[in-house]
Amino acid sequence: MNSLLLIASRLLLSPMFLQGGGGIFQRIWDFLKYPLPFFNDRVSVGRVVVGVAVLLLTFSLASRLSSLLDRRLAKRGHIDPGLRYTIARLVRYLFVIVGVLIALKQFSIDLTSIAVLFTALSVGIGFGLQYIAADIVSGFILLFERPVRVGDRITIGEDEGDVQAINLRTTLVMTNDRVAIIVPNSRLVSQRVINWSYGDPRARIPIPISVAVSSDVNLVSETLLLAAKDVDLVLTDPAPKIQFLKFGDYSLDFRLLVWTRHPSRHPQIKSDINYRIEKLFRERHIEIPYPTQEFLLKSVDDSAVRSVLNAERRPAQDEDQAGNNIPGEKLPRDN
């Protein structure tokens, strides 16, 4: 900025600008047509001013146009928020690209030479910035293919939250604790991601439960279905379902399956149902199993026990005698 001001001041004080004749507008016009020394002869002050103005106007209008388009699309109920976000973001990127190309044209920069320069640097970029390039490409894959959309509930490893924004390089995920997780886009494309909101908005929530082997199977099934009845956010169609999984080592393993249209609330739904299961199990005397071990003691002959004990004591006595017999010392005799 200081260098531009210095050049402008020199041009304003130059003899070309201070010479008389032509009026003030002619002088301004001559000033705008004055070629800059650090560009080629085709770049004048006016072209530089136009290029900078185009860049500033492009970035300002791109954000406003994207927000305006998003608000207009929000009025159409058949367009989901994820698709609305994708359209607005792609329009913003397209607007910025067109504006930058127009600004570069004002500076008389040959795009062919830029392409050749990027081709020459492609090897270095591939090795040094390969992860950043992969994140940017993955960002466009997410916007076009849309395996993960804004507003979806996803689980990545141990992290779970709602997708707030898909940017050029990273994706913002907000957890239930209002903690923002910045996830690289390449991780969403290359790794396993659980999308609770993909396709059908309904999600099935499994709740495993084990009971003692002496429990009545029919009573357990009836109790579990009763526990899932009239719980907030649990659907009645499809209805809750019970599965008898297996006979465990010390338990009977069941699984209660419920459906909901609010997959982001599945921790709270599980908690509410578990509270009801515990209460109903206690009322109906259904026991929760715990690992147990049994030891069987058999009667043995007393002589065999004494022989074993004597065998264990004999090595200890031998060690004591060996420790008392010190080499080079004469033991006293009994008189």
KAKAUR-V366979 format. One record per helix or strand of 2 or more residues. SS is the DSSP state (H for helix, E for strand). FROM is the first residue (numbers start at 1). TO is the last residue. Records with the same first field share a line. If there is no record, write none. Layout:
SS->FROM-TO + FROM-TO
This chain:
H->2-12 + 15-18 + 23-32 + 45-74 + 81-106 + 111-120 + 122-128 + 130-145 + 185-190 + 217-227 + 263-283 + 302-324
E->153-156 + 159-166 + 170-174 + 180-184 + 194-195 + 203-211 + 241-247 + 252-260
